[in-house]
Amino acid sequence: MNGRPALRASATIHRDRPGSPRVLLVWAASLAACLPGCGERSGGAGTTQPTGQAVTKPAASGPTSSQVAAARDRPAASGPAASAPASVPAGMVVLDLGLAPDAVTRATPGYTKGIKPPHLRAEVKRKPFLVPEGVENLALYKDVSSSESQVVLGDLDQLTDGIKKSGEFEFVEFGTARPWVQIDLGAPRDIHAIAIWHFYKNATIYNDVIVRIADDEACTRNVRTLFNNDHDNSAGLGRGKDTAFYTRWWAELVDARDGSGRPARARYVRVYTATGMEGESVRFVEIDVYGQ
């Protein structure tokens, strides 16, 4: 089975028409001097976008010839704030989860109307997740098993087919209230992170999401719990301290490394999930396991 090819976005630079940049800049500066309040506003909500550098207003008499020349030769800003990206340590890269517009269903869902759990996290932009060069999705096309002998909709192999869309028939639905799915990596591998896409076209808060890794298929040998948001131990696997979350197209990313940054080593990855708020059925879209 082949994954979908990624599309590359292209950018086109439109250059200004031929003309005298000195005349245009002087005219623009003079107009700004006549309208000192243009572009300013007071009050209003704040923004999460960086603000960039402050802009100094030109004097009412217009810029000098040296100021015009400096403005003409000044390089254009790159990005919304013209700020340099944060440095990435040598040998490390930002983990690519494959979230290009053509690869996911970029729905903008609302929020569930039922009672929200007390441990629901606030939605904030996730920081870039750094991994060593050479890390890849170890789960791609790997075998998937489940606690259910037969699913309600879809096929288990959809969970590792590389397709992350959340439209019609692009998910696997389970009939029981607390199923688990398990990926066999084929051999023990070093695991840095696990990304989980539950069905996200409609915003859902799933209960008792638990991620475990183990050395054996029965998940009994060298078992480690990497994520557990079962705050009341209703699943019987221990009380978890992780937060509940809304399903979104950017996935739930679970860090598999220890406090020193060393990856976990295991062959099997098992993900438990209970029904969602308001009785939503358990639906998975994709599970990626990033490692080496």
C-alpha positions as CSV (number, residue, x, y, z in Angstrom):
1,M,0.0,0.0,0.0
2,N,1.5,3.4,-0.9
3,G,1.0,6.6,1.0
4,R,-0.1,9.8,-0.7
5,P,2.6,12.0,-2.2
6,A,3.1,15.3,-0.5
7,L,2.5,18.5,-2.5
8,R,5.0,21.3,-2.2
9,A,3.8,24.8,-1.9
10,S,5.5,27.4,-4.1
11,A,5.9,31.1,-3.6
12,T,6.0,33.8,-6.3
13,I,7.8,37.1,-5.7
14,H,6.1,40.0,-7.4
15,R,8.5,42.8,-8.1
16,D,7.5,46.5,-8.2
17,R,7.0,48.2,-11.5
18,P,10.0,50.2,-12.8
19,G,10.0,53.7,-11.4
20,S,11.9,56.1,-9.2
21,P,12.1,54.6,-5.7
22,R,13.4,57.9,-4.4
23,V,10.3,59.8,-5.5
24,L,8.0,57.1,-4.3
25,L,9.5,57.0,-0.8
26,V,9.5,60.8,-0.4
27,W,5.8,60.9,-1.5
28,A,4.9,58.1,0.9
29,A,6.7,59.7,3.8
30,S,5.0,63.0,3.1
31,L,1.6,61.4,3.1
32,A,2.4,59.7,6.4
33,A,3.3,63.1,7.9
34,C,0.0,64.5,6.9
35,L,-1.9,61.6,8.5
36,P,-0.1,61.0,11.8
37,G,-2.8,58.8,13.2
38,C,-3.1,56.5,10.2
39,G,-2.6,52.8,11.0
40,E,-2.9,53.3,14.7
41,R,-5.7,52.0,16.9
42,S,-6.3,51.9,20.6
43,G,-7.9,49.1,22.7
44,G,-8.9,45.7,21.3
45,A,-7.7,42.2,22.1
46,G,-4.1,41.2,22.1
47,T,-2.6,38.9,19.5
48,T,-0.3,35.9,19.7
49,Q,1.7,37.0,16.6
50,P,5.0,38.6,17.4
51,T,5.0,42.3,17.1
52,G,8.4,42.9,15.5
53,Q,10.4,46.1,15.8
54,A,8.8,49.5,16.5
55,V,8.4,51.9,13.6
56,T,9.7,55.4,14.0
57,K,7.5,58.1,12.4
58,P,9.2,60.4,10.0
59,A,9.5,64.1,10.7
60,A,6.8,66.4,9.3
61,S,9.4,68.0,7.0
62,G,10.0,64.7,5.2
63,P,13.0,62.4,5.2
64,T,16.5,63.6,4.2
65,S,18.3,62.2,1.2
66,S,20.4,59.9,3.4
67,Q,17.2,58.5,5.0
68,V,15.7,57.8,1.6
69,A,18.8,56.0,0.4
70,A,18.9,53.9,3.6
71,A,15.2,52.9,3.2
72,R,15.8,52.1,-0.4
73,D,18.7,49.8,0.4
74,R,17.2,48.2,3.5
75,P,16.5,44.4,2.9
76,A,12.9,43.2,3.0
77,A,11.6,41.5,6.2
78,S,11.4,37.7,6.1
79,G,8.3,36.4,7.8
80,P,5.6,38.2,9.8
81,A,7.9,39.5,12.4
82,A,11.3,39.5,10.6
83,S,12.7,37.5,13.5
84,A,15.3,34.9,13.3
85,P,14.1,31.3,14.0
86,A,15.2,29.7,17.3
87,S,18.5,27.8,16.9
88,V,18.4,24.0,16.5
89,P,21.3,22.1,18.0
90,A,23.7,20.3,15.7
91,G,22.4,16.9,14.6
92,M,18.8,17.7,15.6
93,V,15.8,18.5,13.4
94,V,12.2,19.6,14.0
95,L,10.0,16.5,13.9
96,D,7.8,16.6,10.7
97,L,4.4,15.1,11.5
98,G,3.3,15.4,7.9
99,L,0.7,18.1,8.5
100,A,0.7,19.7,5.0
101,P,-2.7,21.0,3.9
102,D,-3.2,18.2,1.5
103,A,-2.2,15.6,4.0
104,V,-4.8,16.3,6.8
105,T,-8.4,17.5,7.0
106,R,-7.8,21.0,8.3
107,A,-11.3,21.3,9.8
108,T,-12.0,24.0,12.3
109,P,-14.3,22.2,14.6
110,G,-16.1,23.7,17.6
111,Y,-16.2,22.3,21.1
112,T,-18.2,19.5,22.6
113,K,-21.4,20.7,24.4
114,G,-21.3,18.2,27.2
115,I,-19.6,18.6,30.6
116,K,-15.9,19.1,30.2
117,P,-13.6,17.0,32.3
118,P,-11.8,18.9,35.1
119,H,-8.3,18.0,33.7
120,L,-9.0,19.4,30.2
121,R,-5.9,21.4,29.1
122,A,-6.0,24.8,27.6
123,E,-5.2,24.8,23.9
124,V,-1.9,26.5,23.2
125,K,0.5,26.3,20.3
126,R,2.8,23.3,20.7
127,K,6.5,23.9,20.7
128,P,8.6,22.4,18.0
129,F,9.6,18.8,18.9
130,L,13.3,18.2,18.3
131,V,14.6,14.7,17.3
132,P,18.0,13.4,16.0
133,E,18.5,13.4,12.3
134,G,17.4,10.1,10.8
135,V,14.3,9.6,12.9
136,E,11.4,8.2,10.9
137,N,7.9,6.8,11.3
138,L,8.6,3.2,12.3
139,A,4.9,2.3,12.3
140,L,4.3,2.9,8.6
141,Y,2.7,-0.2,7.1
142,K,3.4,-2.2,10.2
143,D,0.9,-4.8,11.6
144,V,-1.9,-3.6,13.8
145,S,-3.9,-5.8,16.3
146,S,-6.7,-4.9,18.6
147,S,-8.7,-6.0,21.6
148,E,-11.7,-6.3,19.2
149,S,-11.9,-9.2,16.8
150,Q,-13.9,-7.1,14.3
151,V,-14.3,-3.4,14.1
152,V,-17.5,-1.5,13.2
153,L,-16.1,0.5,10.4
154,G,-12.8,0.4,8.5
155,D,-9.7,-1.8,8.6
156,L,-7.0,-1.9,11.2
157,D,-4.3,-1.5,8.6
158,Q,-5.7,2.1,8.0
159,L,-4.0,3.1,11.3
160,T,-0.5,2.7,9.8
161,D,-1.1,3.5,6.1
162,G,0.2,7.1,6.4
163,I,-3.1,8.7,5.6
164,K,-4.1,11.3,8.2
165,K,-7.3,12.7,6.8
166,S,-10.4,12.6,9.0
167,G,-13.2,12.5,6.4
168,E,-15.8,9.9,5.6
169,F,-14.4,6.3,5.7
170,E,-11.0,7.6,6.6
171,F,-11.1,6.3,10.2
172,V,-11.5,3.1,12.1
173,E,-14.5,2.8,14.5
174,F,-14.8,0.4,17.4
175,G,-17.9,-0.9,19.0
176,T,-16.7,-1.5,22.6
177,A,-16.4,1.3,25.2
178,R,-12.7,0.7,26.0
179,P,-10.8,-0.9,23.1
180,W,-7.0,-0.8,22.5
181,V,-5.0,-1.0,19.4
182,Q,-1.4,-2.2,19.2
183,I,1.4,-1.8,16.6
184,D,4.1,-4.4,16.2
185,L,7.3,-2.6,15.1
186,G,8.8,-6.0,14.1
187,A,11.8,-5.7,16.4
188,P,12.9,-3.6,19.4
189,R,13.4,0.0,18.3
190,D,14.4,3.3,19.9
191,I,11.3,5.4,20.2
192,H,11.4,9.2,20.6
193,A,7.7,10.1,20.2
194,I,4.2,8.7,19.3
195,A,1.7,10.7,17.5
196,I,-2.0,9.8,17.7
197,W,-4.8,11.0,15.5
198,H,-8.2,10.1,16.8
199,F,-11.2,11.2,14.7
200,Y,-10.9,15.0,14.7
201,K,-13.3,16.4,12.1
202,N,-15.8,16.8,14.9
203,A,-14.2,18.0,18.2
204,T,-14.2,15.1,20.7
205,I,-12.7,14.6,24.1
206,Y,-11.9,11.0,24.6
207,N,-11.6,9.5,28.0
208,D,-8.9,7.3,29.4
209,V,-6.2,7.7,26.7
210,I,-3.3,5.5,27.8
211,V,-0.1,4.8,25.8
212,R,2.0,1.8,26.8
213,I,5.1,0.1,25.3
214,A,6.3,-3.4,25.9
215,D,8.7,-6.1,24.8
216,D,6.0,-8.8,24.2
217,E,2.8,-9.0,22.3
218,A,0.7,-9.6,25.4
219,C,2.0,-6.3,26.8
220,T,3.2,-7.9,30.1
221,R,7.0,-7.8,29.8
222,N,8.9,-4.6,30.5
223,V,5.7,-2.5,30.3
224,R,6.1,1.3,30.5
225,T,3.4,3.8,30.5
226,L,4.2,6.9,28.4
227,F,0.9,8.7,28.7
228,N,-2.2,8.3,30.9
229,N,-5.0,10.9,31.3
230,D,-7.3,8.5,33.2
231,H,-7.6,10.9,36.2
232,D,-10.0,8.6,38.2
233,N,-8.5,5.1,37.3
234,S,-11.8,4.1,35.6
235,A,-9.7,1.9,33.2
236,G,-8.1,0.1,36.1
237,L,-4.5,0.7,34.8
238,G,-3.6,3.3,37.4
239,R,-4.5,7.0,38.0
240,G,-2.9,9.2,35.3
241,K,-1.6,12.7,35.7
242,D,-1.7,13.7,32.0
243,T,-4.4,16.1,30.7
244,A,-7.5,15.5,28.6
245,F,-7.5,17.1,25.1
246,Y,-9.7,17.9,22.1
247,T,-9.0,15.8,19.0
248,R,-7.3,18.0,16.4
249,W,-5.6,17.6,13.1
250,W,-2.2,18.3,14.6
251,A,-2.4,15.1,16.6
252,E,-1.6,14.3,20.2
253,L,2.2,14.0,20.5
254,V,3.5,11.8,23.3
255,D,7.2,12.2,24.3
256,A,8.7,8.7,24.8
257,R,12.1,9.9,26.1
258,D,13.2,9.9,29.7
259,G,14.4,13.0,31.7
260,S,17.8,12.8,30.1
261,G,16.5,12.7,26.6
262,R,17.2,9.0,26.0
263,P,14.6,7.3,23.8
264,A,12.6,4.3,25.0
265,R,13.3,1.0,23.5
266,A,10.4,-1.4,22.7
267,R,8.8,-3.5,20.0
268,Y,5.1,-3.1,20.8
269,V,3.1,0.2,21.2
270,R,-0.4,-0.1,22.6
271,V,-2.9,2.7,22.8
272,Y,-6.1,2.5,25.0
273,T,-9.0,4.8,24.5
274,A,-12.5,4.9,26.1
275,T,-15.6,6.4,24.6
276,G,-15.7,10.2,24.3
277,M,-17.7,12.8,26.0
278,E,-21.5,12.5,25.3
279,G,-20.9,8.8,24.3
280,E,-18.9,9.3,21.2
281,S,-17.7,6.0,19.7
282,V,-13.9,5.4,19.7
283,R,-12.5,6.3,16.4
284,F,-8.8,6.2,15.3
285,V,-7.4,7.8,12.2
286,E,-3.6,7.1,12.4
287,I,-0.8,6.3,14.8
288,D,2.8,7.2,14.1
289,V,5.8,5.9,16.0
290,Y,8.9,8.1,15.5
291,G,12.3,6.5,16.2
292,Q,15.3,4.7,14.8
